Amino acid sequence: MRFQNMKILVTGGAGFVGSNLVNKLVEEGALVTVLDDLFTGRKENIAYLDDIEFVKGSVTNFTLLEKLMKKKQIVFNLAVRNIIVSVKSPRLDFKVNTEGTFNVLQAAKELGTEKVVYSSSASVYGNPKYLPINEDDRLSTINPYAASKLSGENYCFAFYETYRLPVSIVRYSNVFGVNQSPLNPYCGVVSKFFESIMKGEVPQIHGDGEQTRDFTYVDDVVEATLLAAVNPRAEGEVFNVGSGKETSVNELVQRIVNLTESSVKPVYIDRRDIDNIRRRVLNIEKSRRILRWTPQITLETGLKKTYHWLLENEDHCPQCIPPKVKPMKSMIG
């Protein structure tokens, strides 16, 4: 196995993507330490995993970070304040997303860490001029979240070029799937739509619903992240991680309505400050070519897996399961 007996730190490891990454690392025999302040993460996401070390704390605490990173071979930095929190509190966004990333890199340089993988975001592209979006296209930071994530990327490149710190960057696009709990007020649109529709409530769409995104299932995102950690050709590089397919929000809602056999119809409300990206779809050819990675889960299959998980995990959405609804174990076949 790729990570057998390797000592690894995952910052943000109790969060949505982080917990799925930790689960896969444990499956592959890694010795994992998780650092998470539980702002949006949930300890329950990883509580079932044996032999992992959990530390409640933040990447803003350099002393703690330095202590945890000693003798770690790989650090996956997924600690983040997401876009909604960032817009509301840009100073906190800067502390975690930018300064926290700097702390990880500085500690890795001092301790001789073998590899750092930084999880960034397709938000750094802003509104693209051309589709699909390539890694070397023009970047545009149109909100504090994008600015802080790009700043983290820039520090990664600076530490790579100046100190030869082995680092790779993965840019995620609209990740969804298992452990993206509707209980989290900052969770993604897929979970929010499932929550509303499963409760029999009307899903709300900001704007006209014709805005598009590149929805990517979490298992595919995890595999791309792991490949970036072990492939020597990934050092000093940035990779798009998406499905490579463009889907409108209207189409997404309709797919979820059909899947849940619901009759609700969405309502359209005013767009938010963060709803300023009209279209997004990533070119993932570089990830195919260098990482040998291709997404395996289609949007349809990913939505089925997510629905199945919500039905079987009532604690994530207590009011989502009406009495007549039964888990459909044959859905994923």
Secondary structure by P-SEA (a helix, b strand, c coil): cccccbbbbbcccccaaaaaaaaaaaaaccbbbbbbcccccccccccccccbbbbbcccccaaaaaaaacccccccccccccaaaaaacaaaaaacaaaaaaaaaaaaaaacccbbbbbbcccccccccccccccccccccccaaaaaaaaaaaaaaaaaaacccbbbbbbbccccccccccccccccaaaaaaaaaaaccbbbbccccccccccccaaaaaaaaaaaacccccccbbbbbcccccccaaaaaaaaaaaacccbbbbbccccccccccbbbbbcccccccccccccccaaaaaaaaaaaaaaccccccccccccccccccccc
